[in-house]
Amino acid sequence: MFGIFKTNKKYENVGAAQFAELMREKNSVVLDVRTPEELNDGAVPGHKMINFFDPSFQQKVAKLDKSKTYLVYCRSGNRSGNACKAMGDMGFEKLYNLEGGISAWNRFSAA
């Protein structure tokens, strides 16, 4: 009856500690969807960068291995959430969005 309110989100929001735990999994890929200029704010170690604002974002993402787990982040967590949604719509099933983005990661890694 209330199915119209059901969310169709295909990813999970996680905090920095859980993001770090997921990074330890063998099949995980850390995906930074910020612009190259935003690297000045820091980066998660071992990340692969695909700029969400790049017109070829979807073509680049389409080349990724869908069997892997993707840990996605941006500056604040909003853009990476949109990237996760787009990836979920493309058939990716294991998607995690870093809540708070690089800001949350920087606070976590400094602790």
N, CA, C and O atoms as a DFTB+ gen file, in Angstrom:
444 C
 N C O
     1  1       0.807      -1.187       0.000
     2  2       0.000       0.000       0.000
     3  2       0.863       1.269       0.000
     4  3       0.544       2.236      -0.691
     5  1       1.937       1.262       0.763
     6  2       2.805       2.434       0.826
     7  2       4.051       2.249      -0.033
     8  3       5.058       2.919       0.193
     9  1       3.998       1.363      -1.001
    10  2       5.120       1.084      -1.882
    11  2       5.630       2.306      -2.619
    12  3       6.785       2.336      -3.044
    13  1       4.782       3.318      -2.779
    14  2       5.228       4.518      -3.483
    15  2       6.301       5.266      -2.712
    16  3       7.033       6.075      -3.282
    17  1       6.395       4.995      -1.409
    18  2       7.396       5.666      -0.580
    19  2       8.680       4.848      -0.443
    20  3       9.639       5.306       0.178
    21  1       8.706       3.673      -1.002
    22  2       9.874       2.802      -0.886
    23  2      11.041       3.388      -1.687
    24  3      10.887       3.766      -2.848
    25  1      12.190       3.452      -1.052
    26  2      13.370       3.970      -1.738
    27  2      13.985       2.871      -2.598
    28  3      13.921       1.691      -2.251
    29  1      14.564       3.255      -3.693
    30  2      15.175       2.292      -4.591
    31  2      16.690       2.477      -4.582
    32  3      17.350       2.272      -5.601
    33  1      17.232       2.858      -3.447
    34  2      18.660       3.128      -3.299
    35  2      19.443       1.829      -3.436
    36  3      19.117       0.825      -2.803
    37  1      20.470       1.860      -4.263
    38  2      21.254       0.663      -4.551
    39  2      22.651       0.739      -3.938
    40  3      23.579       0.080      -4.408
    41  1      22.790       1.537      -2.899
    42  2      24.082       1.676      -2.233
    43  2      23.832       1.916      -0.759
    44  3      22.706       2.168      -0.331
    45  1      24.919       1.831       0.014
    46  2      24.811       2.047       1.452
    47  2      25.735       3.192       1.855
    48  3      26.890       3.241       1.434
    49  1      25.224       4.108       2.668
    50  2      26.053       5.162       3.242
    51  2      26.799       4.590       4.440
    52  3      26.196       3.928       5.284
    53  1      28.102       4.837       4.523
    54  2      28.902       4.341       5.637
    55  2      29.793       5.458       6.172
    56  3      30.156       6.379       5.441
    57  1      30.136       5.368       7.440
    58  2      31.063       6.304       8.049
    59  2      32.500       5.955       7.688
    60  3      32.767       4.922       7.075
    61  1      33.411       6.822       8.075
    62  2      34.820       6.653       7.716
    63  2      35.423       5.370       8.294
    64  3      36.221       4.717       7.622
    65  1      35.060       4.994       9.527
    66  2      35.615       3.781      10.131
    67  2      35.193       2.541       9.344
    68  3      36.012       1.659       9.087
    69  1      33.920       2.475       8.964
    70  2      33.451       1.323       8.190
    71  2      34.044       1.349       6.781
    72  3      34.358       0.298       6.222
    73  1      34.196       2.533       6.209
    74  2      34.827       2.691       4.896
    75  2      36.241       2.104       4.941
    76  3      36.644       1.370       4.039
    77  1      36.986       2.433       5.999
    78  2      38.353       1.917       6.165
    79  2      38.349       0.395       6.294
    80  3      39.227      -0.274       5.750
    81  1      37.369      -0.155       7.009
    82  2      37.251      -1.617       7.140
    83  2      36.998      -2.252       5.776
    84  3      37.613      -3.261       5.430
    85  1      36.101      -1.663       5.014
    86  2      35.765      -2.199       3.700
    87  2      36.952      -2.130       2.745
    88  3      37.067      -2.959       1.842
    89  1      37.827      -1.162       2.932
    90  2      39.017      -1.034       2.088
    91  2      39.930      -2.252       2.220
    92  3      40.703      -2.553       1.311
    93  1      39.841      -2.944       3.339
    94  2      40.703      -4.112       3.578
    95  2      40.257      -5.337       2.786
    96  3      41.018      -6.292       2.636
    97  1      39.033      -5.311       2.282
    98  2      38.537      -6.449       1.504
    99  2      39.276      -6.530       0.175
   100  3      39.542      -5.517      -0.471
   101  1      39.596      -7.748      -0.215
   102  2      40.403      -7.997      -1.403
   103  2      39.778      -7.433      -2.681
   104  3      40.494      -6.972      -3.570
   105  1      38.482      -7.467      -2.773
   106  2      37.792      -7.120      -4.007
   107  2      37.312      -5.662      -4.046
   108  3      36.480      -5.311      -4.883
   109  1      37.828      -4.811      -3.149
   110  2      37.317      -3.445      -3.075
   111  2      38.160      -2.464      -3.889
   112  3      39.375      -2.610      -4.021
   113  1      37.466      -1.454      -4.432
   114  2      38.093      -0.382      -5.202
   115  2      37.616       0.935      -4.605
   116  3      36.413       1.159      -4.466
   117  1      38.557       1.804      -4.255
   118  2      38.219       3.130      -3.742
   119  2      38.114       4.067      -4.944
   120  3      39.063       4.223      -5.713
   121  1      36.946       4.685      -5.089
   122  2      36.679       5.531      -6.237
   123  2      36.428       6.972      -5.786
   124  3      35.468       7.251      -5.067
   125  1      37.301       7.874      -6.216
   126  2      37.211       9.305      -5.920
   127  2      36.508       9.961      -7.108
   128  3      37.011       9.902      -8.231
   129  1      35.350      10.587      -6.874
   130  2      34.588      11.186      -7.975
   131  2      34.700      12.717      -7.988
   132  3      33.880      13.393      -8.609
   133  1      35.710      13.259      -7.304
   134  2      35.919      14.700      -7.275
   135  2      36.658      15.157      -8.532
   136  3      37.061      14.351      -9.371
   137  1      36.822      16.482      -8.631
   138  2      37.610      17.050      -9.722
   139  2      39.093      16.950      -9.355
   140  3      39.423      16.858      -8.172
   141  1      39.986      16.967     -10.339
   142  2      41.423      16.909     -10.036
   143  2      41.873      18.019      -9.087
   144  3      42.758      17.802      -8.260
   145  1      41.273      19.205      -9.197
   146  2      41.647      20.326      -8.338
   147  2      41.354      20.031      -6.863
   148  3      42.036      20.547      -5.978
   149  1      40.355      19.212      -6.607
   150  2      39.969      18.908      -5.231
   151  2      40.950      17.972      -4.519
   152  3      40.826      17.752      -3.315
   153  1      41.910      17.427      -5.244
   154  2      42.918      16.569      -4.614
   155  2      43.730      17.337      -3.574
   156  3      44.324      16.728      -2.684
   157  1      43.762      18.656      -3.674
   158  2      44.471      19.481      -2.695
   159  2      43.894      19.316      -1.290
   160  3      44.575      19.595      -0.303
   161  1      42.646      18.864      -1.195
   162  2      42.002      18.656       0.104
   163  2      42.365      17.308       0.722
   164  3      41.879      16.966       1.799
   165  1      43.213      16.550       0.046
   166  2      43.591      15.230       0.521
   167  2      42.897      14.151      -0.291
   168  3      42.021      14.438      -1.106
   169  1      43.297      12.903      -0.059
   170  2      42.721      11.782      -0.789
   171  2      42.825      10.518       0.053
   172  3      43.697      10.396       0.914
   173  1      41.938       9.598      -0.205
   174  2      41.985       8.282       0.438
   175  2      43.069       7.478      -0.275
   176  3      43.092       7.450      -1.505
   177  1      43.961       6.828       0.459
   178  2      45.048       6.072      -0.173
   179  2      44.523       5.010      -1.146
   180  3      43.534       4.327      -0.880
   181  1      45.219       4.896      -2.278
   182  2      44.904       3.858      -3.247
   183  2      43.680       4.118      -4.104
   184  3      43.160       3.199      -4.737
   185  1      43.214       5.355      -4.132
   186  2      41.994       5.658      -4.880
   187  2      42.208       5.639      -6.387
   188  3      43.318       5.836      -6.881
   189  1      41.124       5.397      -7.099
   190  2      41.053       5.554      -8.548
   191  2      40.162       6.768      -8.761
   192  3      39.124       6.890      -8.111
   193  1      40.543       7.660      -9.654
   194  2      39.781       8.894      -9.824
   195  2      38.989       8.883     -11.123
   196  3      39.535       8.647     -12.201
   197  1      37.683       9.145     -11.000
   198  2      36.815       9.375     -12.157
   199  2      35.920      10.550     -11.786
   200  3      35.001      10.412     -10.979
   201  1      36.190      11.687     -12.373
   202  2      35.484      12.929     -12.085
   203  2      34.004      12.799     -12.451
   204  3      33.669      12.554     -13.610
   205  1      33.125      12.963     -11.470
   206  2      31.684      12.856     -11.696
   207  2      31.190      13.899     -12.697
   208  3      30.225      13.654     -13.420
   209  1      31.846      15.062     -12.742
   210  2      31.421      16.134     -13.641
   211  2      31.971      15.977     -15.069
   212  3      31.605      16.743     -15.961
   213  1      32.835      15.002     -15.281
   214  2      33.378      14.735     -16.611
   215  2      32.240      14.206     -17.494
   216  3      31.534      13.279     -17.097
   217  1      32.057      14.787     -18.688
   218  2      30.976      14.310     -19.571
   219  2      31.080      12.813     -19.902
   220  3      30.079      12.188     -20.250
   221  1      32.280      12.241     -19.796
   222  2      32.449      10.819     -20.099
   223  2      32.422       9.944     -18.841
   224  3      32.868       8.797     -18.871
   225  1      31.896      10.492     -17.729
   226  2      31.837       9.730     -16.468
   227  2      31.187       8.365     -16.665
   228  3      31.758       7.349     -16.268
   229  1      30.016       8.327     -17.266
   230  2      29.307       7.051     -17.403
   231  2      30.059       6.074     -18.304
   232  3      30.061       4.871     -18.042
   233  1      30.697       6.576     -19.359
   234  2      31.471       5.693     -20.232
   235  2      32.660       5.094     -19.481
   236  3      32.977       3.916     -19.648
   237  1      33.315       5.912     -18.652
   238  2      34.461       5.421     -17.875
   239  2      34.009       4.406     -16.836
   240  3      34.655       3.375     -16.651
   241  1      32.911       4.691     -16.163
   242  2      32.389       3.771     -15.147
   243  2      31.943       2.458     -15.787
   244  3      32.107       1.393     -15.191
   245  1      31.385       2.526     -16.984
   246  2      30.903       1.330     -17.674
   247  2      32.029       0.327     -17.927
   248  3      31.764      -0.864     -18.092
   249  1      33.276       0.789     -17.959
   250  2      34.431      -0.087     -18.191
   251  2      34.900      -0.799     -16.917
   252  3      35.732      -1.704     -16.980
   253  1      34.363      -0.387     -15.757
   254  2      34.781      -0.986     -14.488
   255  2      34.178      -2.383     -14.312
   256  3      33.130      -2.696     -14.877
   257  1      34.849      -3.202     -13.529
   258  2      34.422      -4.569     -13.239
   259  2      33.246      -4.545     -12.256
   260  3      33.406      -4.124     -11.110
   261  1      32.089      -4.985     -12.691
   262  2      30.886      -4.945     -11.853
   263  2      30.919      -5.957     -10.713
   264  3      30.088      -5.886      -9.808
   265  1      31.852      -6.885     -10.740
   266  2      31.923      -7.880      -9.661
   267  2      32.658      -7.343      -8.425
   268  3      32.631      -7.970      -7.367
   269  1      33.302      -6.203      -8.558
   270  2      34.056      -5.631      -7.440
   271  2      33.160      -4.798      -6.526
   272  3      32.042      -4.436      -6.891
   273  1      33.671      -4.506      -5.338
   274  2      33.000      -3.635      -4.373
   275  2      33.578      -2.241      -4.543
   276  3      34.797      -2.068      -4.526
   277  1      32.710      -1.242      -4.709
   278  2      33.167       0.131      -4.918
   279  2      32.866       0.995      -3.704
   280  3      31.730       1.085      -3.237
   281  1      33.920       1.624      -3.212
   282  2      33.861       2.537      -2.073
   283  2      34.035       3.931      -2.658
   284  3      35.136       4.305      -3.062
   285  1      32.962       4.694      -2.704
   286  2      32.929       5.936      -3.461
   287  2      32.916       7.143      -2.514
   288  3      32.219       7.145      -1.500
   289  1      33.703       8.166      -2.869
   290  2      33.706       9.377      -2.045
   291  2      33.912      10.619      -2.889
   292  3      34.391      10.562      -4.022
   293  1      33.532      11.753      -2.292
   294  2      33.725      13.071      -2.913
   295  2      34.113      14.045      -1.799
   296  3      34.752      13.640      -0.828
   297  1      33.744      15.300      -1.921
   298  2      34.075      16.289      -0.900
   299  2      33.203      16.125       0.337
   300  3      33.699      16.123       1.464
   301  1      31.884      15.987       0.113
   302  2      30.957      15.971       1.255
   303  2      30.092      14.719       1.370
   304  3      29.465      14.497       2.407
   305  1      30.050      13.908       0.331
   306  2      29.213      12.708       0.342
   307  2      27.982      12.821      -0.536
   308  3      27.320      11.818      -0.801
   309  1      27.662      14.024      -0.992
   310  2      26.478      14.227      -1.825
   311  2      26.719      13.764      -3.270
   312  3      25.948      12.968      -3.806
   313  1      27.764      14.252      -3.877
   314  2      28.092      13.891      -5.263
   315  2      28.383      12.404      -5.386
   316  3      27.978      11.765      -6.357
   317  1      29.092      11.848      -4.392
   318  2      29.384      10.412      -4.435
   319  2      28.113       9.587      -4.276
   320  3      28.012       8.491      -4.827
   321  1      27.141      10.106      -3.526
   322  2      25.836       9.438      -3.447
   323  2      25.167       9.409      -4.810
   324  3      24.582       8.398      -5.198
   325  1      25.249      10.515      -5.536
   326  2      24.698      10.559      -6.890
   327  2      25.459       9.620      -7.825
   328  3      24.864       8.980      -8.692
   329  1      26.771       9.543      -7.644
   330  2      27.575       8.622      -8.450
   331  2      27.173       7.174      -8.142
   332  3      27.047       6.357      -9.054
   333  1      26.975       6.860      -6.868
   334  2      26.543       5.510      -6.485
   335  2      25.188       5.186      -7.103
   336  3      24.971       4.076      -7.587
   337  1      24.285       6.149      -7.085
   338  2      22.963       5.928      -7.677
   339  2      23.099       5.624      -9.167
   340  3      22.480       4.689      -9.674
   341  1      23.914       6.419      -9.865
   342  2      24.131       6.200     -11.299
   343  2      24.750       4.830     -11.545
   344  3      24.349       4.124     -12.470
   345  1      25.727       4.451     -10.721
   346  2      26.372       3.152     -10.879
   347  2      25.391       2.015     -10.596
   348  3      25.397       0.999     -11.290
   349  1      24.552       2.188      -9.581
   350  2      23.537       1.187      -9.283
   351  2      22.589       1.000     -10.455
   352  3      22.195      -0.122     -10.774
   353  1      22.226       2.102     -11.094
   354  2      21.352       2.042     -12.275
   355  2      22.036       1.343     -13.439
   356  3      21.371       0.833     -14.341
   357  1      23.370       1.318     -13.421
   358  2      24.139       0.662     -14.485
   359  2      24.413      -0.807     -14.175
   360  3      25.051      -1.496     -14.970
   361  1      23.939      -1.290     -13.034
   362  2      24.085      -2.707     -12.725
   363  2      25.135      -3.047     -11.681
   364  3      25.348      -4.226     -11.398
   365  1      25.801      -2.048     -11.095
   366  2      26.749      -2.311     -10.022
   367  2      25.947      -2.630      -8.764
   368  3      24.939      -1.980      -8.487
   369  1      26.390      -3.625      -8.007
   370  2      25.602      -4.079      -6.861
   371  2      26.241      -3.820      -5.507
   372  3      25.531      -3.716      -4.507
   373  1      27.568      -3.713      -5.451
   374  2      28.258      -3.533      -4.176
   375  2      28.843      -2.125      -4.129
   376  3      29.978      -1.886      -4.542
   377  1      28.030      -1.197      -3.611
   378  2      28.391       0.213      -3.607
   379  2      28.257       0.794      -2.206
   380  3      27.254       0.589      -1.523
   381  1      29.286       1.521      -1.795
   382  2      29.290       2.176      -0.489
   383  2      29.709       3.628      -0.662
   384  3      30.722       3.921      -1.298
   385  1      28.927       4.527      -0.095
   386  2      29.182       5.958      -0.170
   387  2      29.732       6.440       1.168
   388  3      29.146       6.173       2.217
   389  1      30.856       7.149       1.133
   390  2      31.464       7.682       2.350
   391  2      30.681       8.910       2.813
   392  3      30.745       9.970       2.190
   393  1      29.944       8.755       3.911
   394  2      29.201       9.870       4.493
   395  2      30.178      10.936       4.964
   396  3      31.133      10.643       5.682
   397  1      29.932      12.165       4.556
   398  2      30.806      13.263       4.961
   399  2      31.999      13.454       4.058
   400  3      32.743      14.421       4.221
   401  1      32.204      12.556       3.103
   402  2      33.260      12.684       2.102
   403  2      34.668      12.779       2.667
   404  3      34.962      12.261       3.744
   405  1      35.534      13.457       1.912
   406  2      36.941      13.556       2.304
   407  2      37.096      14.293       3.626
   408  3      38.060      14.058       4.354
   409  1      36.169      15.171       3.941
   410  2      36.237      15.879       5.225
   411  2      36.145      14.888       6.378
   412  3      36.914      14.966       7.335
   413  1      35.198      13.954       6.281
   414  2      35.046      12.927       7.313
   415  2      36.272      12.011       7.334
   416  3      36.736      11.617       8.404
   417  1      36.792      11.675       6.161
   418  2      37.967      10.821       6.097
   419  2      39.168      11.499       6.751
   420  3      39.897      10.868       7.516
   421  1      39.374      12.777       6.454
   422  2      40.501      13.513       7.031
   423  2      40.416      13.562       8.556
   424  3      41.428      13.412       9.241
   425  1      39.217      13.769       9.084
   426  2      39.041      13.772      10.547
   427  2      39.346      12.381      11.117
   428  3      40.007      12.260      12.148
   429  1      38.866      11.346      10.447
   430  2      39.072       9.965      10.892
   431  2      40.563       9.595      10.854
   432  3      41.090       9.035      11.815
   433  1      41.228       9.907       9.754
   434  2      42.628       9.485       9.600
   435  2      43.568      10.306      10.478
   436  3      44.686       9.872      10.755
   437  1      43.132      11.482      10.918
   438  2      43.948      12.320      11.800
   439  2      43.819      11.901      13.251
   440  3      44.645      12.273      14.085
   441  1      42.788      11.129      13.555
   442  2      42.517      10.734      14.961
   443  2      43.477       9.673      15.430
   444  3      43.395       9.228      16.574
